[in-house]
Amino acid sequence: MTPDILANVIRGNTVESVHRGHYLVIDGDGNTLGSGGDPSTVTYFRSSCKSIQAIPFIASGAADRFGFAEDEIALAVASHSGERIHVEIAARMLAKAGFSEHDLRCGAHLPFNEAESRRMIAAGEKPTQLHNNCSGKHAAMLALARHIGADAAGYDLMSNPVQTAILERIAQFTESPVSDIAIGIDGCAAPNFAVPVAAMARSFISLLNPPDSFDGATRAACKRIVNAMIEHPDLVGGTGRLDTMIMEAARGKLICKVGADGVWLCGVLPSDRWPSGLAIALKIEDGDDHLSRPVVAVELLRKLGLLNADDLPDVAPMPVRNRRGDIVGRISAVIDGEF
């Protein structure tokens, strides 16, 4: 791997630390518009692939069988903050398919939303699996298991038909042979998939503009997922979360999805400037999710003209503050050239 420096942490006027990584920007015809580092680097999708993991759930007919609404499809592809609306929708999804929180196998953690987390701690409330940021994805997997007659108790196992169907879709959307896809276990205990950064970008091109080789049910599933993400950015992330802030600022222009350990994918809908759409895949080498990833993502979108210079001003550059709250530095992206 030959990563580039993508962000500098500057205290005063001195670079204190750097974050390196890889990125690729391609259009819908597969042409490279910009790149950094080595886009052939293989790494895990993590939660950035949730939209692809949801394809079997929708294309199989499971979503329609159980009457899943657009907001529930949005939660199925979300890494949500565990706010009350997220928890309520996850519980509703489970109930529609005949399950409860106890059937989930994602584990429990406090909400990512700090205000809700503090409230629960103060009230002596313990988090449930519904608060897990992946509970919507797992609820969709359970619904798929019931729909196809798979063992719901082991829906998270790679040997289960649910996960086999998902792996096949990962291969289809990334244009990668199944045998070339490395498999590991994600933080939510479900399988996850390692592919080149460039293949991640291709998967979002296929999500936005499914090729004619995809069957009608798959193309329709792609459209429903994209529409759900555009219409419900607050469910895909949550208050103050990167994906939600970006999709709200660029309303209707794009979809995007973070993945743990510094991964971020973005799909830009076709426009006059980009008639075949765009895809961006980003991996911060050291796995930083909170400092360099948001700064680089926003700067890439500004260079592409998808965000204005004054959109998300506290993200890029991101202020560095001392314990009193004084601004003492900044985190700035290092993206060479124009697109």
N, C-alpha and C positions, 0 to 999 in steps of 0.2 A: 504494500500500500504506500502511496506517495501523497499524503494529504497536504492541502494548502492551508495557510493561516486564513481563517475566515472571520475572526473577530479578535480585537485587542481589548484587554481590560487596562484602562489608563487611569492612574491616580496622579492628580496634579497634571503634569505634562509628560509623565514617564510611563511607558508601557510596563505594566507590572506582571501581566501574564497573557498568554495567548490561547486561543481555541482553534484547533485545526479540524479539517473535515473534507467532505466530498459533496458535490452537488452536480446536478444535470438539469438543463432546461431543454425540452424538445417540443416541437410542434406536432400536430396531429398526423403529419406525413412522415414523422420519424426523423426530421432534420434537427440537428443540434444547434441551438441558439446560444448557449453558453454552458460552461462547465468549469469545475474547479476540483482539484485533487484527482482522484482516480475513480470514475463512476463504475468501473468494473469490480470495485471492492464488494465483497460479499458480506452481508450483515443481516440481522433479523429485521423483518417488517415491524415487529411488535404491534401496537394497536393501530398503526397506520393502515393495516390491511383489513380492518373491520368491515369496510364497505364490500370487499371481495368475499370475506367470510359470510356475509349476509346473503350473497347471491343464491345459494341453494335453498335457503329458507323462503325466499320469495318466488324464485323460478319454479320450485317444486309444487307450488300451490298452497304451502303451509300457511303463509301469511293471510291468504284469502279464506282458507278453510276456517281459521279461527278469528277472522274479522279484525285483523290488525289495521289500525289507522295510521295516517301519515306520521303523527308524532311518535307512535310506537316504532315505526320503521326507523325514524331518526335516532331513537334511543338504542336500537339494535346495533347501530354503527358508532355509538358514542363512547367516549371516555369521560363520563359525566362526573360532576362535582359532588354528588350526594346531597344536593339540595332537596327540599321536600317535593318539588315537582318531579324530580328524577326518580325518587324513591316511589312515589305514587304511581308513576307510569310503569315502572318495572314490576310492581305488584300487580297492576292491571294486566300486563302482558302474561304473567304467569297464570293468573286466574282464568284468562280466556282459553288457555291451552290445557287447563285442568291441573295446574301445579301450584306449589306454594314456595315460599322462601326456603324451606327446608330441602327442597329438591335441587337447589342450586349447588354447584361444586366450585364456586369461585373464591370462597373465603370472605371474611368480613374485615373491613378496616374503617377507620373514622373518615368522614367526608373530606374530600379535597378542599371544599369550601370552608375557610377558616372560621367564619362567623357561625356556621351551623355546627362545626366541630366543637367550638367553644361552648355553644349553647348546650349541646348534648353532654359534654363533660360536666358543666355546671349543674345540669339537671340529673346527673347520675344515670344517664341513658347509655346503654351499650350499643355499638353499631351492629347491624345485621348484614347479611350478605346483600341485601337490597342496596346498602350504601356503597358496596364495591363499585368502582367506576366501570366495571365490565358487566354489571348485572343485566343490562339490556341485551348484550351480545349472548350471554348465557341463557337468558329467557328465550331468545330466538332459537338457539340450539336445541333447547328442550322441546319447543314447538315442532321443530323439524323432526326430532326423534319420534315424537308421537305420530306425526303425519306419515312417516315412512315405515313405521313399525319397528324402529330400532330400540335397543335397550336404553331407556331413559336414565337408568341409574348409572350407566357408564358412558354417557354422551360425550364426556370430555376425553375419553381414551382414543388414542390414534387408531386402534383396531375397530372402533365403532363406525358404522356406516355414515354417521353425521360428519365425522372428521375426514373420512375418506372422500366424501363429496366435496368438502371444503378444499382439501389438498388438490383435487382435480381442477377446481376453479382457480386456485392460485397458479397452477401450471398453465391453465388456459389464458389467464389474463396477463401473466408475465412472459408468456411465450417461452416457457422453460420446461424441459422434460421433467417429469415427476422424479426420476432418478437423480437429477441434479439439484434437487431442493433439499437442503439440510433441515432437520426438524429438531426443535427444542421445546421446552415447556415454558410457557409465559408466566408472568406474575400471577395471573388469575387461574393458573393450573391447566389451561387449555393448550393444545399444541400451537406452536408458532413456527414461522418459516423463514429461512435465510436464503436470500437471492442477491444478485448484484444490484447496486443502487440504480443502474440503468434499467434493469428489469422492473423495479418499483415504478419508475417513471412510465414505462410502457403500460403497466397495469392501469394507471389512471387515465391514460389516453384511451384505452379500451373501455374503461368505465364511462367516459364522457361520450365517446363515439364508437360504440360497439361495431366491430366489422361485420360484413355480410355473412361471414362464416359462422357467426353466433346465431343460434336459433331464436325464434321470436320471443319465447318466454324469457330468455336471458337478456335480450335487448330491452324488453319491457321492464325487467327487474332493475337493470342499470338506470333507466329513466326514473323509476320510482325512488331509488336511493338518492340520486342526484337531487331530485326535486325536494325530497324530505330534508336533506341537509341544507339546501338553500332556504327553505321555509322555516326551519327550526334550528337556527344556529345556537340558540340558548340551550338546546337539549344535547347537542353534539359535544359541548364542553360544559360551560356554565359561567357564572358571574366571574369576570376577570380572567377567564381562560383564553389562551392564545387563539385557538380556532374560532371561538365565538366572537372575539373582538375583530379578527380579520374578516370573517364572513359578514359581520354586521357593517363594518366599514366599507367593504366592497360588495354591498348587497346585490345579489343576482349575477355577479361576474364570475364567481369561482366557488369551489368547495375545497376544504383542506382538512387534514387530520394529522394530529401528532401521534407519535409512538414513543414509548419509553426509550431511554438511552440515546437521546439526541436525534431521533428520526422525525422527519416531517415531509408529508406529501401534499401536493396541491394540484388541482385540475382546474384549468381556466376554460370557461365556456367559449365557443366560437364567437367572434366579433368581426367588425370590419377590418381591424388591424390583424387579428389572428383568426382567419376564416376556418381553419381546421382545429382551433383550440390549442392549448398548451398543457404541458405537465411539468412539474418541478419535483425532484426528489432530493432530499437533503439528509446527510448524516454527519453529526458532530462527532468527531473521533473519540473524544473522551467521555461521551455520553451525557454531556451537560444539557439539561432540559430547560433551565430557568434563566440563564444569562445569555449565552451566545446564540442558542437556537432561535429565540424570538427576534433578536436583533438581526440575524442573518436573513430569516424568513421575510421580515418586513422590508428590509433593504432590497432584497431580490424583487419583491412585488413593486416597490417604488421604481426601480430601474426599468421594469417592464411596463410602467405606466398604469398599473392596476390599483395602486394606492397613491394618494397625493402626498406631497412632502409634509403636510401638517396632519396627516392621518396617523393616529397612534404615536404622538410625539414623545411619550414617556417610555416607548418600547425601543425605538431606534433613533438616536443613541439612547441607551438606558443609563440613567444616572446611578452613580456609585455614591452611597451616603455613609456618613459616620454614625455613631451611636446616638448623636443628638438630632439626626435627620438632615444635617447640612450636606449639600452636594459637594463632593470632594474629587469627583472623577466621572468617567463615563465608560460605557462599553460600546464600541463602535465596530460596525461590519467592515470587512476588507474584501470587497467584490470588485475585481478588475474589469474595466471595459464597460461598454454599453451593449444592450441587446436590441 
